[in-house]
């Protein structure tokens, strides 16, 4: 049961004149108690006439998925199975991170009829966004008192990574087609496979001329080459405590997801097999054996509920995780953070095991604000901050140099730059015949 503002207003409108006139003129006006009793009786009658909120049957219609940052709509259907109409308000209790633009709605559901309420959602966090209950308040004809109930109406929507780095995919696919021998400007790379013979045109590398074929055809013929296909790419995403840090208002883990999605889309189009693992001390997500569109669909679905875990990553278990995926030589991409030598000790310790059997690429996001603070030295506070930023950059450089000494390749970049940088390094390895 709930009391409306109209009830309070009615009490005040009657009580104030009674008190004022009684004090000023000493008139024998009705007592305040009688007035309050009358209003309460009216409220009780109004409450009895109100429709029961528990007579409403609730159903939901929700989209299964939505990308982070996009807007979607959920529908809530209310069917009145009672004997009186329900006239009141509905509050749909979504999680705050679901981004419901409006959660309270005025409804009127006549007896035996059905009404729909549309909730517009714009989630601002990945993962499962849930709603469990709906609060309903049903007023009587006078709007004085109301019946109130909380009914269960569970629902959920999976918020996927936004994959904003897909804007870089067309240009990288064009470069991939060049490497794959599908354009006339293809040049041979180390370790590539022979593809076909074609007529020479301006722009071809003269070193690709096949003189025997030229003599047979009485025309200049060149060989075209393509990178080797069906290679293995294993992407390991560090979901430990360092991935929780926010850089440019984005968690490091989300930047790693963007890099993994872009690289997976590119590698599967190149004919390589891609496997992805999110790991800290246990496997948080795994996508294995999928190709093409099924790979990206399975990848965004598996990574959506993964959040950073506030514990140290067990790097000693990473080689075993890679062996479970493949025993062949592969490109192992480690999406993690390179900070201080102390925090990166576990990573550096396992790199020799990985580089002995695989081609290893370590990708780490850097904070552009750190670079900006190095040059700000207008006062004492900024000078100390610049010194700390310079020390942080030196630590990152030391760890990156140590990783290269262990045989790994290293890529760093700001959140917006890291995904295309990883894709470019993959293409460079293809062009050089190392993959």
N, C-alpha and C positions, 0 to 999 in steps of 0.2 A: 504494500500500500504506500502511496506517495501523495503528498499535499502539494497542490499547484500554487503558483503565485497569485492566481485569481482568487483562491480561497483566502489567502492572507490579505489581499486587497479588500475583499468583501468585509472581513472582520474589522479592518481599520476604518473603512467608510462608515460603518455603524457605530463603532466604539468611540471614535473621536468626538462626534457631535453629542453623544450621550454624556460624556465626561464634561465637555465644555459648557453645554447648556445647564447641566446640573449644578456646576460650580458658580456660574454667573447669575442665574435667576432663581436658583433653589427650587426648580420645578420638580414635580413628582413624575419624572420621566421613567420609562422602563429601566430596570436595572441592567447593568452591563452583563451580569450573569445570564439573564434571560436572552439577551441578544446573542451571546456566544452559544447558548444552548440551541437557539434557532438555527444558527449558521452550521453548527455541528450536525444537526438533524438533516439539514439540506445536503451536507456533504455525504452523510451516510446513505441517503436516498440516491444521490448521484453515483456513489460507489457501487451500490447494488445494481444500478442500471447499466454500468459499464460492462462491456464485453470482456470475457476472460482471455488474457493473453496466452494462457496455456492451451486454448482451443486452436491456436494457429499451428499448422503443420508447415515446417520449413524444408526447403530444398535449395541446393546450390548448383550453379553451372559456372565452372571456372576453366580457363585455359590451363593446359598442363604445364606450359613453359612460357617464359618471357625473358628477353635479354635485359641485363642490367641497364637501367637508364631509359628503357622504353616504357610506354604507357599502355596499359591493358585495362579491361573491365571485367568485373565479376558480377554475376546476377544472383540475387536472392529472391526466391519465390515464397510468398506467404499465402497459405490457403486457410480460410476461416471455416472450421468444422463445428463451431459453436452455434448457439441460438440467437446471439446478439451481434451486432456489428462491432468491430474493433476500430476505434478512432484514437490515434495517439502517435507515439514516436517509436522509432526503431534505431537502436545503436548496434552497429556491426563491429565487434571487438577484434579487429585485425591487429597484428603486431605493429608497433610503430615503424619498424624498418620496412614494412610492406608499402609504406608511402601512400596510404589511403587519403585522397584529397578531402573527402567528406565521409564521416562515419555516422552521422545522425540524420534521420529522414522522417518527415511527417507522412503518415500513411492513414488510409481509411479503407478497411476491408469489409464490405458487407457480408452478411450471412451467406455461406455457401459459395462465395466467390474467391477469386485468386488475384493477387497483385504482385508486381515485380519491382524490386529495388535494385538499381544499378550502382555498384561501387567502383569508382575509378581508382586504379592503383598505379603508382609509379615507384617501384621498389628502388632503394638505394643501398641494398646489401645483397650479395649473392646468397645462394642456399635455399633452404626450404622456408618459405614464409607461410605462417599458419594462422588460422582463425579457429577458435573452438566454440565460442558462445555468441549468442545474440541477446541483447537486453531489449525488452519490449515493455512499454508503458501505455496502458489503455485508459483513457479518460471517459467519464460519464457525459451525459448530454450537457450539463452545466459547466463542465471543466473544472470542478472544485477539487475532487479527489481522484486518484487513479490507482488502478491495479498494476502491479509491476511483477515481472517474472524474467528469469534468465533461462533461456532454452539452449540446448546443445545443437549446434549446426556446424560440425567440423568441416574444414576445407583446407587445402594447401595448394600452393603454386611454387614451382621450382624456378628460381631466378638464375639464369645462365650467365657465364662470363660474357662481356659485351663484344669481344673480338673486334675491337676498333682497329687493330692492326691489319685487318683484311684489306684495307685501302692500299696497302703496299703489295698485295698479292699479284695484281695484273702485271706490274712492271717486272716483278721477279719471274713470273711465268714467261714473259717475253724473253728475258735473258736465258731462261732454261731452254726455251725452244731454239735459241741460237746455239747453245751448247749441245743440244740434241741433234744438230745437223738439219733442222727444218728450215733454216734460212741460208741465204747464199754467203753470208759473212762468217760462216763457221770456220774456225781454225782448229788444228789438231792440238789436243792437250795431252800431257803425259799420262799414259795408262789408259787412253780411251780406245774404244773398239771401232773397227772399220764398219762403215755403214753402207755407202753406195758410191757409184761413179756418176758424175754429172758434167755437163758442158761448162767450160770455164767462162766466167763473166768478170767484169772489172770489179775489183774488191776482194777476189779470192786470193789466198796466200799462194804465191808461186811455188812454194815448197811442197804444196799439196798436189802438184801436177803429176799424173801417172803417165810416164813417157811411153810405156808399152801400150797402154790403152789408147794413147794419143796416136801412135803409129798405126794401130789397127783401124781407128775410126777416121783418120785423116782430119781430125779436129782436136783442139786442145781439150783434154779431159782431166778433171781433178777428182781426187778422193775426198769424200766427206766422212766425218767421224762423229761419234756420239759417246757420251760418258757411259760407263758400265752401269747396268741396271740391276735390280733385285738385290741391292745392298741393304744392310740392316742399320737402322737409326734407333738408338735407345735414348729416350729423354728422361732424365731423373730430376724431379722437382723437389727441392728442399723445402719441406713444410715445417721446419723447426722454428725456434723462437726468433731467430734473426729475420725470418720472413714476415714477421708481424709489424716491423717498422714501416712507417708511412713516409713515402717520398713523393713530393708533388701531389699530396693528398690522395695517394694510392698505395695500398699495401704492397710490399715487395712481392708477395705471393701472387697478387693479381697481375703484376708485370711479368712474372714468370709464366703465368697462364697464357698471356698474350703472345709471348715468344714461342711457347710450345705449340699453340694453335697455328701460328703463321708457319713455323718450320714444318709441322705435320702436314699442313695443306700443300706446301711446296714439295716436300719429299715424296708424298704419295703420288703427286702428279708426275714426279720424275721416275716412278716405277720402283721406288725403294719401299721396304717394309718398315713401318714405324711402330714402336712400342713406347708407352708412356707410363711412368711410375711416379706417384707422389709419396714421399717417404720422409719420416723423421726417426722414430724408433719402431714403427710398424708401418705397413703399407696402408695409406689413406685412400688411394685410388689407383687403379690399374686398368689400362686399355691395351689389349694384346690381340694381334691377329686380324684387326679390321683394316680395310682399305677403302679408298675413295670417299664418297659421301658418308658411308657408314662410320669411317674413322672419326671425322669431325663431329658427327652427331653423337657418337658414343663418348667422345672426349669431353665435349662441353657438358654432357649429362653427368659424367663421372666426376669432373672437377668442380661442378657447381656447389656441392655441399662441403667441400674441403676448406677448412679454416686453419690458420696457423696454430701450432701447438707450442705452448710456452715451456719447452724443454729442449735440451741439446740433441742435435741430430747424431745418430749412431752411424758415423761414416764407415766404421769397420765392417758393417754389414752390407755396404753398397756393392762391392765386387760380387758377393754371393747373389744379390738381387739381379745383377746384370747376367750372371751365369744362368740363372733360372730362365731368362728370356732367350738367350742365344749363346752358343759356344763358338760361333763364327766371329771373325773380325768384324767390328761394327764401329760406327761413329757414336760415341757416348757423349751426350750433351748434359752437363751438370749445371742446372739453373739454381744458383745459390748466391751467397753474398761473400765478397772478399773485403774484410775489414782489417782487424789487427792480426798479427802473427799468432797471438794466443788463441783467439776465437777460431782461426783457420787451421789450427794444428791438426785436427782430425782429418780434414780434407787433404792437406798436404801429405799426410802419412799414407793414405790409400792410393794416391795418384800413381806411384810406381807400379802397383799391381794392375791398375787399369791400363796404363800406357804400354805395358809389356805386351798386351794382347789386343788392345783397341786403339783407335784414334780418339783422343779425348779433347773435348771443347768445354771450357769453363766459362759460363756467362754470368755476369754480375751487374746489377743495376747500381748506378752511382747517383749521388744527390747533386743536382746542378747548383743548389744554394751553397754547397761547400766551396765550389769553384768561385762563385760570386763573392763570398766572404773573404777570400784570400786577398783581394785587391782593395777592400774597404779598410782604410787605416787613418781615418780623419781624427779620431780621438783615442784615448787610452783603452776604453772598453772594446772598440772595434779592432784595435791593434792586437789585444789579447785573443779576441775571437779569430782574427786572421791567422795568428800563430797556431791556434788549435786546429783550424781548418787545414793549414799547411801540413801539420803533423798527421792528420787523418789521411790526407792524400798521399803522403810519403808511406804510411803504413799499407795503403792499398797497393801502391806501386811495388813495395817489398814483397807482399804476398803474391802479386801477379808475376813478378820475376822468379820467385821460388817455384810457382806452378809451371812456368815455362822451362825452368831447369829440370823439372821432373818429366818433361816431354809433352806437356799439355799445351794446347792453344788457349788463349784468353781473349775474351771480348767483354768490354765494359761500355756502358752508355746510360744516359738518362732514361726515365721510364718510356718516353715517346720514341727514343732512338734505339733502345736495346733490341726489340723484336726484329726490325729490318736489318740491324747489324748482324744478328745471328743468322738470318736468312742469307745475307750477302756472304758471310763466311762459309756457309754450306755450299753456295754456288762456286766460291773460289776453290774449295776443296774438290768439287766436281771437275772444274776446269783444269785443275792441276793433276787430275788423275789419281788423287790420293784417296778417293772414295769411289 
